[in-house]
Amino acid sequence: MTSRLTLSVIAAATFLAGFGAAELTGVRAVGGVVLLAGGVWCVRLALRLAAVGPTVALIAIALGLFILSHPLGRAIGAWPAVLVSAALLAGAAGAITNIWPKNGSRTADGPERRGYVNWPRIRAR
């Protein structure tokens, strides 16, 4: 799995796991801890893939989707709202790291994935 896909999957899974943990335990703070841990992991990975600006934009999008999931939950139900928010966040994470890759690199996972066989390898840190 590429780093960009990993970021999208972890971002979406963080929303799902955070809400699931809060639902299972009945303690919202437990869900908050899960969200915080997953968020830190995603930020660290996003900083390796994209510059600070796009990472901050991704954080803002995640916070906005988290906030919007609450009124959306009243309209369509809690789990559907979390699923919609998680899917939108996964899409945003993938789009942001593809549109604004760090150091102008075309991909942080290696040029051979895009057919650039003789291209110098660029490693994300």
Buried (B, 14 or more C-beta within 10 A) or exposed (E): EBBBBBBBBBBBBBBBBBBBBBBEEEEEEBBEBBBEEBBEBBBEBBBBBBBEEBBBBBBEBBEBBBEBBEEBBEEEEBEEBBBBBBBBBBBBBBBBBEEBBBEEBBBBBBBEEEEEEEBEEBEBE
